């Protein structure tokens, strides 16, 4: 299976990346034979992958990284780099290749310190691969200072270094950085393509796969989680009941609190799965061991770990809350679809009765105001407004 097979519904992008991988392969081969240096060629050293959530930005970047490191002997016979089977492809895709650095964060931002370390690494020659590849899956989380640190590395890259940046949109990246990158835009995958992937690769029942793909509007990871995680389905069911519970002030406040509690439960679950193991591993590394007394001078390290875990919990809670708001937006989008008699398929076919009830009892103008209220809540959360206050303001606005 070629690395491009994971790019669901992105045929045009796959073609562009495959062509670039062929050019990159030719450059390395020419340079090894004593030809022109790759730095003097037309090889693009910085790429920016943008697209809506679920479009597969990081998947595309990883596939391209694998193709750049492909060592399949078929290349010499005219084969396209990115076979998916050779050691270069496999280790790149699973994240163990020595010359492919995958950067993702579970915190709210990527700071200057982390970025400087990346820039230092980017100046090194490949240890054994064909290129030094830096994949930054959350380039939109770079602070302004970190972006300025990254700028110089993108402006003056090492001869065999390639930067692959991922962000939701161009506006999420500093203009000075995006102007120095080749830009690829990914689209939301078709619902049918997502359902097909869930059936073929995950062995999910076709009906469940179709319902999950439709409910998540083509978001691959969310569809897979919804199809396989009973807890995710239960949380979504709670969100979709909210429009029927905001008839009075008390109902609005209770619904807001339930959304916050559900997001907090998600964050707690992640903490239980990750934080305990991470803490024990850190203690063992510092010489404390399980139940042992920590050596002197390690309190600061443990405190830094606790702060990092706290920030991760905050991001997890906000991501979970944003996911709930996305489901709520889809619900009102379905209401508007029925009110306008559009031919678009409903995302929430499983709660059609609720959608039809709201559509009968309200007008398209009120539905649009409600969608705007949900979007305003998401913007407030981005501005670090207290989550409970932002959600309470939204549920009160949904009454109107």
MINU-837023 format. One record per residue (C-alpha): x, y, z. Coordinates in steps of 0.1 Angstrom, whole numbers. Example, Ala and Ser with C-alpha at 12.3 -4.5 7.8 and 13.67 -1.06 7.14 Angstrom:
2
x | y | z
123 | -45 | 78
137 | -11 | 71
! end
This chain:
400
x | y | z
0 | 0 | 0
15 | 33 | -11
18 | 61 | 15
-7 | 82 | -5
-35 | 57 | 1
-40 | 73 | 35
-50 | 106 | 20
-87 | 100 | 19
-105 | 122 | -7
-73 | 142 | -15
-64 | 129 | -50
-51 | 163 | -63
-29 | 169 | -32
-16 | 133 | -35
-6 | 139 | -71
12 | 171 | -63
32 | 155 | -34
40 | 124 | -55
54 | 146 | -82
75 | 166 | -56
88 | 134 | -41
100 | 122 | -75
118 | 155 | -80
133 | 153 | -45
145 | 117 | -52
161 | 128 | -84
179 | 157 | -67
194 | 134 | -40
204 | 109 | -66
221 | 135 | -87
239 | 150 | -58
252 | 116 | -47
266 | 111 | -82
284 | 145 | -80
258 | 166 | -97
244 | 200 | -86
238 | 206 | -49
201 | 203 | -39
203 | 237 | -23
208 | 252 | -57
179 | 234 | -73
142 | 242 | -74
134 | 218 | -46
109 | 234 | -22
123 | 233 | 13
92 | 245 | 32
56 | 234 | 28
24 | 246 | 45
-6 | 221 | 46
-39 | 238 | 54
-74 | 225 | 56
-104 | 221 | 79
-103 | 197 | 109
-104 | 161 | 98
-91 | 168 | 63
-59 | 150 | 70
-32 | 177 | 71
-9 | 158 | 94
-15 | 126 | 74
-5 | 143 | 42
26 | 157 | 58
36 | 123 | 72
30 | 106 | 39
52 | 132 | 21
79 | 127 | 48
78 | 90 | 42
81 | 94 | 4
111 | 117 | 9
128 | 89 | 29
117 | 61 | 6
146 | 36 | -2
126 | 11 | -23
147 | -4 | -51
118 | 1 | -74
127 | 38 | -77
156 | 29 | -99
132 | 11 | -122
109 | 41 | -125
88 | 34 | -94
73 | 64 | -75
88 | 71 | -41
65 | 63 | -12
60 | 26 | -16
48 | 22 | 20
68 | -10 | 26
105 | -2 | 27
123 | 7 | 59
123 | 44 | 51
86 | 46 | 46
76 | 24 | 75
98 | 41 | 101
87 | 76 | 89
50 | 67 | 92
53 | 52 | 127
75 | 80 | 139
108 | 62 | 145
129 | 74 | 116
160 | 91 | 128
157 | 119 | 103
120 | 126 | 106
110 | 147 | 136
72 | 148 | 143
62 | 178 | 164
27 | 179 | 180
16 | 194 | 212
-10 | 187 | 238
-5 | 221 | 253
-21 | 254 | 243
10 | 267 | 225
45 | 260 | 212
71 | 283 | 228
104 | 298 | 219
125 | 272 | 238
110 | 243 | 219
113 | 261 | 186
150 | 269 | 191
157 | 233 | 197
139 | 224 | 164
159 | 250 | 145
191 | 237 | 160
182 | 202 | 148
172 | 214 | 114
208 | 226 | 108
221 | 191 | 110
228 | 168 | 81
206 | 137 | 78
219 | 109 | 100
212 | 82 | 76
182 | 92 | 55
179 | 111 | 24
165 | 143 | 39
162 | 159 | 74
124 | 164 | 77
106 | 184 | 104
69 | 178 | 106
51 | 204 | 127
15 | 193 | 131
4 | 223 | 152
21 | 252 | 135
-10 | 274 | 144
0 | 270 | 180
34 | 288 | 176
36 | 319 | 198
46 | 351 | 180
81 | 348 | 195
84 | 311 | 184
72 | 321 | 149
100 | 347 | 146
125 | 321 | 157
112 | 297 | 130
113 | 323 | 103
151 | 325 | 99
153 | 287 | 97
127 | 287 | 69
144 | 316 | 51
179 | 300 | 52
174 | 263 | 54
201 | 237 | 55
207 | 220 | 21
190 | 188 | 30
163 | 200 | 54
125 | 202 | 46
99 | 218 | 68
64 | 205 | 67
40 | 228 | 86
3 | 221 | 93
-24 | 246 | 102
-61 | 250 | 98
-58 | 281 | 75
-32 | 305 | 61
-43 | 332 | 86
-31 | 309 | 115
5 | 313 | 104
27 | 344 | 104
26 | 361 | 69
64 | 361 | 68
65 | 323 | 73
36 | 314 | 49
51 | 336 | 22
82 | 313 | 22
62 | 280 | 20
46 | 262 | -8
9 | 260 | 1
-13 | 229 | -3
-50 | 231 | 6
-68 | 200 | 17
-106 | 196 | 15
-131 | 179 | 38
-132 | 142 | 26
-165 | 130 | 12
-187 | 112 | 37
-187 | 81 | 14
-149 | 79 | 13
-146 | 82 | 51
-172 | 54 | 56
-153 | 32 | 31
-121 | 37 | 50
-137 | 27 | 83
-151 | -4 | 67
-119 | -15 | 49
-92 | -6 | 74
-110 | -8 | 108
-135 | -36 | 101
-165 | -15 | 112
-200 | -25 | 103
-210 | -6 | 71
-241 | 9 | 87
-223 | 21 | 117
-194 | 35 | 96
-219 | 54 | 74
-237 | 69 | 104
-204 | 79 | 120
-190 | 95 | 88
-223 | 114 | 82
-225 | 126 | 118
-189 | 139 | 118
-193 | 154 | 83
-163 | 137 | 69
-139 | 141 | 99
-119 | 108 | 97
-106 | 107 | 133
-138 | 118 | 149
-158 | 93 | 128
-135 | 64 | 138
-138 | 74 | 175
-176 | 77 | 172
-179 | 43 | 156
-157 | 25 | 181
-161 | 44 | 214
-194 | 40 | 233
-185 | 69 | 256
-181 | 92 | 226
-215 | 83 | 214
-230 | 89 | 248
-215 | 123 | 251
-227 | 133 | 216
-262 | 121 | 226
-261 | 145 | 255
-251 | 174 | 233
-278 | 167 | 208
-305 | 169 | 235
-295 | 204 | 245
-316 | 223 | 219
-347 | 207 | 235
-338 | 218 | 270
-333 | 255 | 267
-369 | 266 | 271
-362 | 284 | 305
-333 | 299 | 324
-329 | 269 | 347
-327 | 246 | 317
-301 | 268 | 301
-279 | 269 | 331
-282 | 231 | 337
-274 | 223 | 301
-243 | 246 | 303
-231 | 229 | 334
-235 | 195 | 318
-214 | 205 | 288
-186 | 217 | 311
-188 | 186 | 332
-186 | 163 | 302
-155 | 182 | 289
-140 | 180 | 323
-146 | 142 | 324
-128 | 139 | 291
-98 | 158 | 305
-99 | 136 | 336
-99 | 104 | 315
-69 | 116 | 296
-51 | 125 | 328
-57 | 91 | 343
-44 | 74 | 312
-13 | 95 | 306
-4 | 116 | 337
1 | 87 | 361
23 | 68 | 338
42 | 100 | 328
48 | 109 | 365
61 | 74 | 374
84 | 73 | 344
98 | 107 | 354
104 | 96 | 390
121 | 65 | 378
143 | 85 | 354
153 | 108 | 383
162 | 79 | 406
131 | 80 | 428
115 | 47 | 417
80 | 36 | 425
72 | 47 | 461
108 | 57 | 466
120 | 90 | 480
130 | 116 | 454
166 | 127 | 453
174 | 163 | 463
172 | 189 | 436
145 | 172 | 416
115 | 191 | 430
118 | 217 | 403
117 | 191 | 375
86 | 175 | 390
69 | 209 | 394
75 | 216 | 357
60 | 183 | 348
29 | 191 | 369
25 | 225 | 352
28 | 208 | 318
2 | 183 | 328
-21 | 210 | 340
-18 | 229 | 307
-25 | 197 | 288
-56 | 191 | 309
-68 | 227 | 300
-63 | 221 | 264
-80 | 187 | 265
-110 | 202 | 282
-113 | 230 | 257
-108 | 206 | 227
-136 | 184 | 241
-159 | 214 | 246
-151 | 227 | 211
-161 | 192 | 197
-194 | 195 | 215
-200 | 229 | 200
-192 | 215 | 166
-219 | 189 | 171
-243 | 215 | 182
-236 | 236 | 151
-242 | 206 | 129
-276 | 201 | 146
-287 | 236 | 138
-273 | 233 | 103
-297 | 203 | 99
-326 | 224 | 112
-318 | 251 | 87
-316 | 225 | 60
-352 | 214 | 67
-365 | 249 | 70
-351 | 259 | 37
-361 | 226 | 21
-326 | 221 | 9
-316 | 188 | -7
-285 | 184 | 15
-284 | 152 | 35
-288 | 155 | 73
-257 | 150 | 94
-278 | 139 | 124
-302 | 115 | 108
-303 | 95 | 141
-321 | 124 | 158
-343 | 135 | 129
-373 | 137 | 152
-357 | 164 | 173
-344 | 183 | 142
-379 | 183 | 127
-395 | 195 | 159
-371 | 225 | 162
-375 | 232 | 125
-413 | 233 | 129
-413 | 255 | 159
-389 | 281 | 148
-379 | 302 | 118
-347 | 302 | 96
-338 | 336 | 111
-339 | 323 | 146
-318 | 292 | 135
-292 | 315 | 120
-290 | 335 | 153
-286 | 303 | 172
-257 | 292 | 149
-241 | 326 | 155
-245 | 322 | 192
-226 | 288 | 191
-199 | 304 | 169
-196 | 333 | 193
-191 | 309 | 222
-162 | 292 | 203
-146 | 326 | 197
-150 | 335 | 234
-132 | 303 | 244
-104 | 312 | 220
-101 | 345 | 238
-97 | 326 | 271
-131 | 335 | 285
-140 | 313 | 314
-156 | 282 | 298
-187 | 281 | 321
-195 | 318 | 315
-191 | 314 | 277
-213 | 284 | 275
-240 | 299 | 298
-241 | 330 | 276
-246 | 307 | 246
-274 | 286 | 261
-292 | 317 | 271
-289 | 330 | 236
-303 | 297 | 222
-336 | 305 | 240
-342 | 335 | 218
! end
